[in-house]
Each structure stands twice: as structure tokens, then as C-alpha cells.
Amino acid sequence: MKIKTASLKYDLPANTLRYWERVGAIPPVHRDQAGYRDYDQNDLDWICFAKYMRHAGLSVDYLIEFVKLYQQSDRTIADRKQLLAEQLTIIQQKLADLQTTYNVIKERYDNYDDAVEVCAPVTTSKV
């Protein structure tokens, strides 16, 4: 799959894919005989992983560290698992914070009409 197709598939600019590869946030992408990027399923899996991690707020530096560990073989499995555990904890806290925010806004929304009626100006009529 060429970069344009991968870019469309994952709704990411081609420049982002090039950047991620250049800095090591995804492993080097397979190339065809002419030297053009030719994404195979493994490359696409890395793009998907990187996209989800970035969407969750993880830094590019985190991805670079994870890929470096991955490229060092199975002896880094425990280290990679630890990195993922740390990120799960961070994401879990973000979810809890977001749920609290949702609850506050939902309560305000549910009671908004009542609050507006209480604050509505009193009108007087001439007799």
C-alpha cells in the first residue's frame, strides 16, 4: 500500500507518516524496488498503534522509546509492558476526570431550564 492510501485509510496526513518514520515513532517502513514506501500489514499495524497512542495523548517521545525497545527483541517485553501499564494508568485517570466533567455538565444541563426560570426577570403589568 502506498503512502497516499495509508494516509487516507488512517485519516492522517502523509507528512505525519513520514515524520513518525523519520523520528522512529514507527519502525522503518518497507520500500519497493524503486525506494517508495510500500506499507505492509505490519507497517499498518504500527500506524494504527501510533495513532491510538497519540489520540490518547501520549507523546511522540513515548512512541520512540517503545519502538526502540521493540526493536531490541523479546528481552524487552517486560519493559514494554511496564510502559503500557503506565500509560493505562494515565488514561484511566483521564477517563475518570472526563467522567467527572461529564457529570457536572450533565447535571447543569438537566437542571438548566429550572435555573433559567428561577433567574427570569419579573415582569410587571399596568393595571
MITOR-355517 format. One record per residue (C-alpha): residue number from 1; residue in one letter; x, y, z. Coordinates in Angstrom, 3 decimals, padded with zeros to 6 digits, m for minus. Layout:
REM residues N
(rec NUM 'A' (X Y Z)),
...
REM end
This chain:
REM residues 127
(rec 1 'M' (000.000 000.000 000.000)),
(rec 2 'K' (001.398 003.386 m000.959)),
(rec 3 'I' (001.607 006.318 001.432)),
(rec 4 'K' (m001.404 008.128 m000.036)),
(rec 5 'T' (m003.628 005.090 000.502)),
(rec 6 'A' (m002.301 004.550 004.043)),
(rec 7 'S' (m002.811 008.229 004.761)),
(rec 8 'L' (m006.441 008.055 003.650)),
(rec 9 'K' (m007.067 004.770 005.443)),
(rec 10 'Y' (m005.932 006.157 008.799)),
(rec 11 'D' (m007.021 009.753 008.213)),
(rec 12 'L' (m003.500 011.038 008.804)),
(rec 13 'P' (m001.504 013.417 006.646)),
(rec 14 'A' (001.244 011.727 004.641)),
(rec 15 'N' (003.696 014.146 006.257)),
(rec 16 'T' (002.751 012.751 009.663)),
(rec 17 'L' (003.504 009.223 008.476)),
(rec 18 'R' (006.858 010.342 007.075)),
(rec 19 'Y' (007.660 012.214 010.284)),
(rec 20 'W' (006.771 009.277 012.524)),
(rec 21 'E' (009.046 007.046 010.477)),
(rec 22 'R' (011.882 009.587 010.356)),
(rec 23 'V' (011.966 010.103 014.140)),
(rec 24 'G' (011.383 006.442 014.981)),
(rec 25 'A' (007.830 006.638 016.329)),
(rec 26 'I' (007.074 003.753 013.958)),
(rec 27 'P' (009.662 001.284 012.651)),
(rec 28 'P' (011.141 001.816 009.182)),
(rec 29 'V' (008.542 001.169 006.502)),
(rec 30 'H' (009.127 m001.407 003.801)),
(rec 31 'R' (010.171 000.011 000.440)),
(rec 32 'D' (009.527 m001.197 m003.092)),
(rec 33 'Q' (012.285 m001.681 m005.672)),
(rec 34 'A' (012.112 001.995 m006.626)),
(rec 35 'G' (012.552 003.028 m002.982)),
(rec 36 'Y' (008.988 004.191 m002.411)),
(rec 37 'R' (007.225 003.346 000.829)),
(rec 38 'D' (005.134 000.226 000.403)),
(rec 39 'Y' (003.209 m000.339 003.626)),
(rec 40 'D' (002.605 m003.968 004.515)),
(rec 41 'Q' (000.254 m005.186 007.254)),
(rec 42 'N' (002.942 m004.912 009.931)),
(rec 43 'D' (003.587 m001.274 008.966)),
(rec 44 'L' (m000.142 m000.560 009.031)),
(rec 45 'D' (m000.444 m002.135 012.475)),
(rec 46 'W' (002.263 000.231 013.742)),
(rec 47 'I' (000.469 003.231 012.228)),
(rec 48 'C' (m002.756 002.148 013.918)),
(rec 49 'F' (m000.959 001.707 017.262)),
(rec 50 'A' (000.758 005.096 016.969)),
(rec 51 'K' (m002.485 006.823 016.021)),
(rec 52 'Y' (m004.328 005.409 019.031)),
(rec 53 'M' (m001.468 006.271 021.367)),
(rec 54 'R' (m001.295 009.844 020.074)),
(rec 55 'H' (m005.081 010.154 020.275)),
(rec 56 'A' (m004.826 009.128 023.934)),
(rec 57 'G' (m002.360 011.974 024.472)),
(rec 58 'L' (000.892 010.033 024.519)),
(rec 59 'S' (003.946 011.855 023.292)),
(rec 60 'V' (005.959 011.058 020.204)),
(rec 61 'D' (008.916 010.547 022.560)),
(rec 62 'Y' (006.979 007.760 024.285)),
(rec 63 'L' (006.372 006.088 020.922)),
(rec 64 'I' (010.046 006.409 020.017)),
(rec 65 'E' (011.031 004.778 023.305)),
(rec 66 'F' (008.515 001.972 022.798)),
(rec 67 'V' (009.716 001.268 019.233)),
(rec 68 'K' (013.362 001.248 020.347)),
(rec 69 'L' (012.536 m001.319 022.996)),
(rec 70 'Y' (010.529 m003.364 020.487)),
(rec 71 'Q' (013.470 m003.437 018.092)),
(rec 72 'Q' (015.733 m004.834 020.814)),
(rec 73 'S' (013.936 m008.190 020.741)),
(rec 74 'D' (011.862 m010.152 023.204)),
(rec 75 'R' (014.214 m009.381 026.083)),
(rec 76 'T' (012.424 m006.020 026.434)),
(rec 77 'I' (008.916 m007.426 026.755)),
(rec 78 'A' (008.742 m006.637 030.481)),
(rec 79 'D' (009.930 m003.060 029.845)),
(rec 80 'R' (007.376 m002.557 027.083)),
(rec 81 'K' (004.635 m003.999 029.238)),
(rec 82 'Q' (005.633 m001.611 032.026)),
(rec 83 'L' (005.405 001.365 029.636)),
(rec 84 'L' (001.946 000.253 028.564)),
(rec 85 'A' (000.882 m000.221 032.196)),
(rec 86 'E' (001.996 003.336 032.978)),
(rec 87 'Q' (000.025 004.656 030.040)),
(rec 88 'L' (m003.059 002.676 031.048)),
(rec 89 'T' (m002.892 004.283 034.485)),
(rec 90 'I' (m002.637 007.753 032.939)),
(rec 91 'I' (m005.518 007.060 030.546)),
(rec 92 'Q' (m007.621 005.616 033.358)),
(rec 93 'Q' (m007.149 008.860 035.316)),
(rec 94 'K' (m008.057 010.922 032.236)),
(rec 95 'L' (m011.219 008.854 031.831)),
(rec 96 'A' (m012.156 009.424 035.475)),
(rec 97 'D' (m011.542 013.160 035.101)),
(rec 98 'L' (m013.576 013.251 031.910)),
(rec 99 'Q' (m016.415 011.330 033.593)),
(rec 100 'T' (m016.447 013.870 036.436)),
(rec 101 'T' (m016.567 016.711 033.923)),
(rec 102 'Y' (m019.373 014.975 032.056)),
(rec 103 'N' (m021.359 014.526 035.269)),
(rec 104 'V' (m021.049 018.222 036.174)),
(rec 105 'I' (m022.098 019.399 032.718)),
(rec 106 'K' (m024.911 016.839 032.528)),
(rec 107 'E' (m026.283 017.966 035.896)),
(rec 108 'R' (m026.148 021.586 034.795)),
(rec 109 'Y' (m027.851 020.672 031.510)),
(rec 110 'D' (m030.572 018.632 033.204)),
(rec 111 'N' (m031.374 021.493 035.576)),
(rec 112 'Y' (m030.818 024.345 033.144)),
(rec 113 'D' (m034.464 025.097 032.407)),
(rec 114 'D' (m035.289 025.246 036.115)),
(rec 115 'A' (m032.323 027.540 036.760)),
(rec 116 'V' (m033.328 029.849 033.913)),
(rec 117 'E' (m036.906 030.084 035.243)),
(rec 118 'V' (m035.630 030.980 038.708)),
(rec 119 'C' (m033.423 033.709 037.239)),
(rec 120 'A' (m036.028 035.054 034.770)),
(rec 121 'P' (m036.831 038.721 035.242)),
(rec 122 'V' (m040.174 039.554 036.831)),
(rec 123 'T' (m042.475 041.460 034.527)),
(rec 124 'T' (m044.965 043.971 035.782)),
(rec 125 'S' (m048.182 044.885 034.107)),
(rec 126 'K' (m050.008 048.154 034.251)),
(rec 127 'V' (m053.399 047.974 035.816)),
REM end
